[in-house]
Structure formats: C-alpha cells, structure tokens
C-alpha cells in the first residue's frame, strides 16, 4: 500500500509538472518573468468636488514588471509603455477617446523605480474618466477598486 501511494504521488507530480507552465501565468497565457528593475505604485486619487463620482478612497495598485505580486490589470502593456520611455510618464500618449467635460479633478501619480532608477511623477486631471486614458495603460484601472495605501 505504501508503494502504491508513492507511485501515485510520483505520477501526479509528473503530470502536474508536464501540464503547468514554468513561471508566472496571466489569464491569457504564460508570461516569462524578467528581472526588469521596474516596480511602481500607481495611484488614482479621490475625486474632489461634486460630480458623478462618489468614490471616497484612492485606487492604489502595484505594477511590477517581473509580474511577481502584480495587482495591475494590464501589466504587460503598462510595463512596455513605462520602460520604453524610461519612466517619463508625460511621454506616454493617451489611449482611447477624449475626456468628458466634467470637472471633478483627481490627482494621478506614479512612484517607484524604472530600470532600477527612481521615478516620482504626479499630475492633476479633470476627472477619473480622463485619468484612466491619460497615459497609455498605466492608469487603466477599474474605478470601483477602492484599496487604500495601507491595504
């Protein structure tokens, strides 16, 4: 019986090793981890004033370009954009359509390292809808995610 358990365990491990990819996995398939030296905290602040958003907590996610511990919904795209401009967030063009004419300003910011170099950047945009398209995929975050900096 002891030998049967050992054989079954070995078979199960062999099958799982053959089926599971090595390295991080995204919903759309395996992605190779690379030690890029890029780790950022991406923040969409709380909208100020009256307007359509009633969100009262900032949206804070980690963007790690080696994909370990990543909270960002578009890490591959955002990392490619940030690393291509060496952390110069202003150089990343907007995505999608233009912003609405709603004035409910929100501060967006990025801090951390890109290619092991410190990056600290922030800007105020007219509303959170404009924030998510302002700089490529960097701020393309779900607006219903309300995670405070403390977790």
LINVENHU-V162045 format. One record per pair of residues at least 12 apart in sequence whose C-alpha atoms are under 10 Angstrom apart, sorted by the first residue. I is the first residue (numbers start at 1). J is the second residue. Records with the same first field share a line. If there is no record, write none. Layout:
BEGIN
I->J  J
END
This chain:
BEGIN
23->67  68
24->66  67  68  69
25->67  68
26->67  73  74  75  76
31->66  67  76
32->66  67
33->65  66  67  68
34->65  66  67  68
35->64  65  66  67  68  115
36->64  65  66  67  79  83  113  114  115  116
37->64  65  66  83  112  113  114  115  116  117
38->63  64  65  66  67  79  82  83  86  87  112  113  114  115  116  117  118  119
39->62  63  64  65  66  67  68  70  79  110  111  112  113  114  115  116  118  119
40->61  62  63  64  65  70  72  79  82  87  109  110  111  112  113  114  118  119  120  138
41->60  61  62  63  64  71  72  109  110  111  112  113  120  149
42->59  60  61  62  63  71  72  108  109  110  111  112  121  122  138  139  140  141
43->58  59  60  61  62  107  108  109  110  111  122  131  138  139  141  147  148  149
44->57  58  59  60  61  106  107  108  109  110  122  124  125  128  131  132  139  140  141  143  146
45->57  58  59  60  105  106  107  108  109  124  128  131  148
46->58  59  104  105  106  107  108  127  128  146
47->103  104  105  106  107  125  126  127  128
48->103  104  105  106  107  126  127
49->103  104  105  106
50->102  103  104  105
51->102  103  104  105  127
52->102  103  104  127  128
53->104  127  128  129  143
55->128  143  144  145  146
56->146  148
57->144  145  146  147  148  149
58->106  107  108  143  145  146  147  148  149
59->108  139  141  142  143  144  145  146  147  148  149
60->72  109  110  139  141  145  146  147  148  149  150  151
61->73  110  139  141  145  146  147  148  149  151
62->75  110  111  112
63->75  76  78  79  110  112  138
64->76  78  79  112  113  114
65->77  78  79  80  82  83  114  115
66->79
67->79
71->141
72->137  138  139  140  141  142
73->137  138  139  140  141  142
74->137  138  139  140  141
75->137  138
76->137
77->136  137  138
78->92  135  136  137  138  139  140
79->114  137  138
80->137  138
81->93  135  136  137  138
82->114  115  135  136  137  138
83->114  115
85->114
86->113  114  115  117  119
87->110  111  112  113  114  115  117  118  119  120  121
88->114  119  120  121
89->109  110  119  120  121  122  123  134  135  136  138
90->121  122  123  134  135
91->135  136
92->134  135  136  137  138
93->133  134  135  136  137
94->130  131  132  133  134  135  136  137  138
95->130  132  133  134  135  136  137  140
96->130  132  133  134  136
97->130  133
98->129  130  133  134
99->125  126  127  128  129  130  131  132  133  134
100->126  127  128  129  130
101->126  127  130
102->126  127  128  129  130
103->125  126  127  128
104->125  126  127  128  129
105->124  125  126  127  128  130  131
106->123  124  125  126  127  128  129  130  131
107->122  123  124  125  126  127  128  131
108->121  122  123  124  125  128  131  132  134  139
109->121  122  123  124  138  139
110->122  123  138  139
128->143
129->143
131->143
END
